Amino acid sequence: MDVFGLSHITLISSDLNRFEEIITKVLSAQKIYDSGSEQFSLSEERFYLIGKQDFALDQKGLWLAVMKGEPHGIKDYHHVAFSVTDDYIKRAEKIVDQLGLEKKPTRPRVDGEGSSLYFYDFDNHLFELHSGTLSMRLERYKKGL
């Protein structure tokens, strides 16, 4: 197969340092690249690995890129979700509160699909920390309401 899945996600941020503070504190992200004053792309950029990574940098795997720029000013439901444990959601919520980030109420859920914490960064990116899996959700949805 020639298609492996997602390669990377790129977000635009007005302040790369503030963005980095959020993802390193809330998501334990590891910065693997910082362009500094060099611009190989459209603007300054940084790359991060988030979560357990079981691949070498030269193999296929998901990474997060953030580029300096003016993000859209709309708060909506477009979001990036990260897989976490239920226990971590409770700990992360304290960090989100300490950073003064706006939380979004979770959508209605049924038992068995996992729980979530939604929060916006200062550029209106919506992030979700989610404890469920696709198989859990599909199994629960088979049962109906």
Protein Blocks (a to p, Z undefined) as FASTA:
>chain_A
ZZfbjfbdcdddfblklmmmmmmmmnopacfbdfkjacfblbdcddddedjdfbdfkbgc
dddddddddddfbdcfbdcdddddfklmmmmmmmmmmnopacdddddddehiapaddddd
fkopacdddfbdfklmmmmmmnoZZ
